[in-house]
Amino acid sequence: MRGQVPVNDSTDGPDPTDGPDPTAFHRRLPGYQPTPLLSLPDLASELGVGWLLVKDESSRLGLPAFKFLGASWASYRALVDHLGHEPEWSTLDELAAALSVLGPMSLATATDGNHGRAVASFARRVGLSARIFVPDGTAQARIDAIRSEGASCEVVPGGTYEDAVARAGQEAGPDCLVVSDTSWEGYTTVPGWVIDGYTTIFSEIDEQLAASGLAQPTAVLVQSGVGALAAAAAAHYRRAGTPAPQLICVEPDSANCLMESARAGHLVEVPGPHPSIMAGLNCGMGSPIAWPRVSTGFDRFLAIGDRDALAGMRELAGRGIVSGETGASGLGGLMGVGADALHLGPDDTVLIMSTEGATDPDFYSEAVGRTAEAVLAERPACVAAGSTECPVSRCPGPCTR
């Protein structure tokens, strides 16, 4: 089943949260560099739009997804708050030493895979332990990846993502901070910091577009689970005095909690089980702290099937971009519904977010027909060069690579 819900005619929306700059924090981390912003002129031509841009988050600070941005910033802010002051540090070893005065500490969270691994990875990098909880049916590859960061990973028997969230919340205490990307009554500050951490993606996109001589996008497709990334997109693109692209939310048709909330006019739950292959989006309830930004900031909601996500994976693989089943869902939504249905045409610049790489390598190989390594080996030189060398502002299209 595929569907869509248009919701807003207004371009007004909330401003970003005031406070410290998460992008400045991320730039201090070892190995930080902006992820590529790529142009796909041949696919843009096929879809009938002027430009199709892909923000490729298949490798972000050593992990195969964008989630480290929100997890690291929220974990850092929570630890600083627990410490009572912001320590001076220039390396993660210095930060770990400053945090050691807290004694043995753990971070805990629930996840479908990527957020939990990101929290575990940040904990490891600053000398902490991590306790991660996942819903029943989570791919073994994702569990193994979490454990590779030195964290414990517990499967909640028969549980959905919401059940894993409840289980992680039970860990909160003097020696354990919960770093969740969704919120509930009495727990909103840390999930708000997760949203703020994701704004680094959109700051990078602005800089990359300016460097390439391209205008801001006229449409942005953002895949959503609980709505944290969508809330970051709304905060960025609905600022006063900035161009106002059409914002389009993409969800699995079996876990389309934000679409159903838009229909109802308030948050509603889509009960599980949530069997979609788009594991990172299998959430039955949106985050209460994300919902106000999403509900006022997004123009349209799409619910797509697994077939659409698979089509997106294969199209991106054919152009040398490794994107997992969640990562390719934005493109899958655009291809499945069609540009005409979204009122997009040759004058439009469309931005999609490829939010992960091959986080389940075996499934990726089965879905695409070759390994992630083989896809990368076929990556055209102008794509492999990324936004610093790929001539996105000068490419005449259609692509002749």
C-alpha positions in Angstrom: 0.0 0.0 0.0 1.2 3.5 -0.8 -0.4 6.7 0.3 0.1 10.3 1.0 -1.4 13.1 3.1 -0.9 16.8 2.3 -1.2 18.8 5.5 0.1 22.4 5.5 -0.3 25.3 3.2 1.6 27.6 5.6 5.4 27.8 5.6 5.5 29.1 9.1 7.1 27.0 11.8 9.2 27.0 14.9 12.7 28.4 15.1 15.6 26.1 16.1 16.4 25.7 19.8 18.6 28.4 21.2 21.8 27.3 22.9 25.3 25.9 22.2 26.2 25.0 18.6 26.2 21.3 18.0 28.1 21.7 14.7 31.0 23.4 16.5 31.0 20.4 18.9 31.0 17.9 16.0 33.9 19.7 14.3 36.0 19.0 17.4 35.6 15.3 17.1 38.4 13.2 15.6 37.7 12.3 12.0 35.0 14.8 11.5 34.3 15.9 7.9 31.1 16.8 6.0 29.5 13.9 4.3 29.1 14.1 0.5 26.3 16.0 -1.2 25.9 14.4 -4.6 24.0 15.2 -7.8 22.2 12.5 -9.8 21.3 14.3 -13.1 20.4 11.2 -15.0 17.9 10.1 -12.4 16.6 13.7 -12.1 15.9 13.6 -15.8 14.1 10.3 -15.5 11.9 11.5 -12.7 11.2 14.8 -14.4 12.8 17.2 -11.9 15.5 19.7 -12.5 18.1 18.6 -9.9 18.2 15.5 -7.6 20.6 15.9 -4.7 21.6 13.1 -2.3 23.1 13.7 1.1 25.1 10.5 1.6 25.3 9.5 5.3 26.7 6.0 4.7 29.9 6.9 6.6 29.7 9.4 9.4 32.5 9.6 12.0 33.3 5.9 11.7 29.8 4.6 11.7 27.5 3.7 8.8 24.7 6.1 9.5 23.9 9.7 10.5 22.8 8.8 14.0 26.2 9.6 15.7 25.4 13.3 15.3 22.4 13.3 17.6 23.7 10.6 19.9 27.1 12.2 20.5 25.6 15.7 21.1 22.9 14.5 23.4 25.2 12.3 25.3 27.7 15.1 25.7 25.1 17.6 26.9 23.6 15.0 29.4 27.1 14.2 30.8 28.0 17.9 31.1 24.7 18.5 32.9 25.4 15.6 35.2 29.0 16.9 35.8 27.7 20.4 36.6 30.0 22.3 34.3 31.5 22.1 30.8 35.1 20.8 31.1 38.0 22.0 29.0 39.1 19.5 26.5 40.7 19.2 23.1 40.8 15.5 22.6 38.4 12.7 23.6 41.0 11.3 26.0 40.9 14.7 27.8 37.2 14.6 27.8 37.2 11.1 29.2 39.6 12.1 32.0 37.3 15.1 32.9 34.3 12.7 33.0 36.1 10.1 35.1 35.3 12.1 38.3 31.7 10.9 37.9 32.8 7.4 38.7 31.5 4.3 36.8 28.8 5.6 34.5 26.7 4.0 31.7 24.6 5.3 28.9 21.4 3.5 28.0 18.9 3.6 25.1 16.5 1.7 22.9 17.1 1.3 19.2 16.3 -0.5 16.0 20.0 -0.5 15.4 21.7 2.8 14.4 20.9 5.1 17.3 21.9 2.4 19.8 25.2 1.7 18.1 25.9 5.5 18.0 25.3 5.9 21.7 27.4 2.8 22.4 30.2 4.2 20.2 30.2 7.6 22.0 30.3 5.8 25.4 33.3 3.7 24.4 35.1 6.8 23.0 34.8 8.6 26.4 35.5 5.6 28.6 31.9 4.7 29.6 29.8 1.6 29.3 26.5 1.3 27.5 23.3 -0.7 27.9 21.3 -1.0 24.7 17.8 -2.6 24.2 16.4 -3.7 20.9 13.0 -5.0 19.8 12.4 -8.6 19.0 13.4 -9.5 15.5 16.3 -7.1 15.3 18.8 -8.3 12.7 21.7 -10.1 14.2 24.1 -8.0 12.2 22.8 -4.9 14.0 23.1 -6.6 17.4 26.6 -7.6 16.7 27.5 -4.1 15.6 26.3 -2.7 18.9 28.2 -5.3 20.8 31.3 -4.5 18.8 31.3 -1.1 20.5 31.7 -2.9 23.9 28.1 -2.4 24.9 25.6 -4.9 26.2 22.7 -5.5 23.9 19.5 -7.1 25.2 16.6 -8.2 23.0 13.2 -7.5 24.5 11.3 -10.8 24.0 8.3 -10.3 21.9 8.8 -6.6 22.2 8.3 -3.7 19.7 10.5 -0.6 19.6 8.1 1.0 22.1 8.7 -1.9 24.5 12.4 -1.4 24.1 12.0 2.3 24.9 10.2 1.4 28.1 12.8 -1.2 29.1 15.7 1.3 28.5 13.9 3.9 30.6 14.0 1.5 33.6 17.8 1.8 33.6 17.8 5.5 34.6 19.6 6.2 37.9 22.6 7.9 39.5 25.1 5.8 37.5 23.2 5.5 34.2 21.9 8.2 31.9 19.2 7.4 29.3 20.0 8.9 25.9 16.8 8.3 24.0 15.9 9.8 20.6 12.2 9.7 21.5 10.5 11.5 24.4 7.7 10.8 26.9 6.1 12.7 29.8 8.8 14.1 32.1 11.6 13.2 29.6 12.1 15.8 26.9 15.4 17.5 27.3 17.7 14.8 26.1 15.6 13.9 23.0 15.6 17.6 22.2 19.4 17.6 22.2 19.3 14.6 19.8 17.2 16.7 17.4 19.6 19.6 17.8 22.5 17.3 17.0 21.0 16.4 13.6 21.0 20.1 12.5 24.7 19.7 11.6 23.5 17.8 8.5 21.5 20.7 7.2 24.3 23.3 8.1 26.6 21.2 5.9 24.1 21.1 3.1 23.8 24.9 3.1 27.6 25.2 2.9 27.9 22.6 0.1 25.2 24.2 -2.0 26.8 27.6 -1.6 30.2 26.2 -2.6 28.6 24.6 -5.7 26.7 27.6 -6.7 23.3 25.9 -6.4 20.2 27.3 -5.0 18.4 25.9 -1.9 16.2 22.9 -2.6 12.6 23.4 -3.4 11.6 20.0 -2.0 13.2 17.9 0.8 12.2 14.3 1.5 13.0 13.1 5.0 12.3 9.5 6.2 11.0 9.3 9.8 10.6 6.9 12.6 9.8 8.9 15.8 10.4 12.1 13.9 13.7 13.4 15.3 15.4 14.0 12.0 12.2 15.4 10.5 12.0 17.9 13.5 15.6 18.9 12.8 14.7 19.5 9.1 11.7 21.5 10.0 13.7 23.6 12.5 16.2 24.4 9.8 14.0 25.0 6.8 11.2 26.9 8.5 13.4 29.7 9.9 12.2 33.2 9.4 13.7 34.8 6.3 14.9 31.6 4.6 13.6 29.9 1.5 10.7 27.5 2.3 11.0 24.2 0.5 8.2 21.7 0.4 9.0 19.2 3.3 7.8 15.7 2.7 7.9 13.0 5.4 8.3 9.3 4.3 7.4 6.3 6.5 6.7 2.6 6.1 3.0 1.9 5.4 2.9 -0.5 8.4 4.4 2.1 10.8 3.1 5.4 9.5 2.5 6.9 12.9 3.3 10.5 11.8 0.9 10.3 8.8 -1.9 9.0 11.1 -1.1 11.7 13.6 -1.4 14.3 10.8 -4.8 12.9 9.8 -5.9 13.0 13.5 -4.5 16.3 14.3 -2.6 14.9 17.3 -0.2 12.1 18.1 -1.7 8.7 17.7 -0.1 5.2 17.9 0.0 2.7 15.1 0.1 -0.6 17.0 2.7 -3.3 16.2 4.0 -5.6 15.0 5.8 -3.4 12.5 7.2 -5.9 9.9 8.7 -3.5 7.3 12.3 -4.1 6.1 12.8 -0.4 6.9 13.9 -1.3 10.4 15.1 2.1 11.5 11.6 3.5 10.8 9.5 0.8 12.5 8.1 3.0 15.2 4.5 3.0 16.3 4.5 6.3 18.1 6.0 9.7 17.3 8.1 11.6 19.8 6.0 14.2 21.6 8.9 16.7 21.6 9.4 16.2 17.8 5.7 16.3 16.8 5.1 20.1 17.2 7.9 20.9 14.7 6.9 18.1 12.4 3.1 18.9 12.4 3.6 22.5 11.7 6.7 22.2 9.5 5.8 19.4 7.0 3.6 19.8 4.0 3.0 16.2 3.1 3.3 12.7 4.5 4.0 9.6 2.4 3.5 5.9 3.4 5.5 3.5 1.3 5.9 -0.2 1.0 9.0 -2.4 1.1 9.0 -2.7 -2.7 9.6 1.1 -2.9 12.5 1.0 -0.4 14.1 -1.8 -2.4 13.8 0.1 -5.6 15.5 3.1 -4.0 18.3 0.9 -2.8 18.9 -0.5 -6.3 18.8 2.8 -8.0 21.3 4.3 -5.7 23.5 1.2 -5.9 23.5 1.6 -9.7 25.1 5.0 -9.2 27.7 3.9 -6.7 25.9 5.0 -3.6 25.5 2.4 -0.8 22.2 3.0 0.9 20.3 0.6 3.2 16.6 -0.1 3.3 15.9 2.8 5.7 18.4 5.1 3.9 16.9 4.6 0.5 13.3 5.1 1.6 13.2 8.8 0.7 14.2 8.1 -2.9 11.8 5.1 -2.8 9.0 7.4 -1.9 9.8 9.9 -4.6 10.0 7.1 -7.3 6.9 5.3 -6.0 4.6 8.3 -5.8 6.1 10.2 -8.7 7.1 13.8 -9.1 3.8 14.9 -10.6 1.8 13.8 -7.6 4.1 15.9 -5.4 3.8 18.9 -7.7 7.4 18.8 -8.7 8.8 19.5 -12.2 11.8 20.6 -14.2 12.2 23.8 -12.2 12.6 22.0 -8.9 15.7 21.0 -6.9 14.9 17.9 -4.8 17.0 16.8 -1.9 16.8 13.3 -0.5 18.6 12.0 2.6 20.4 8.7 2.3 20.6 8.2 6.1 22.5 4.9 6.3 24.8 2.5 4.5 24.7 -1.3 4.5 23.9 -1.7 8.2 22.8 -5.3 7.5 25.4 -6.4 5.0 23.8 -9.8 4.2 20.4 -8.3 3.5 22.0 -5.5 1.5 23.8 -8.0 -0.8 20.6 -10.0 -1.3 18.5 -6.9 -2.0 21.0 -5.2 -4.4 22.5 -8.3 -6.0 26.1 -7.5 -5.0 28.0 -6.4 -1.9 28.4 -2.9 -0.6 32.1 -3.2 -1.4 31.3 -4.1 -5.0 29.0 -1.1 -5.3 31.7 1.3 -4.0 34.2 -0.2 -6.4 31.8 0.8 -9.3 31.4 4.4 -7.9 32.1 6.9 -10.7 35.1 9.1 -10.0 33.0 12.3 -9.9 30.7 10.7 -7.3 33.6 9.2 -5.3 35.1 12.7 -5.1 32.1 14.0 -3.2 31.0 17.5 -3.0 34.4 19.1 -3.1 35.2 17.9 -6.6 32.0 16.6 -8.1 31.0 19.3 -10.6 27.3 19.5 -9.5 27.0 23.1 -10.5 28.5 22.6 -13.9 27.2 19.2 -14.9 24.9 19.7 -18.0 23.0 16.4 -17.5 21.9 13.9 -18.5 24.7 12.1 -16.8 27.3 10.6 -19.2 29.3 8.8 -16.6 
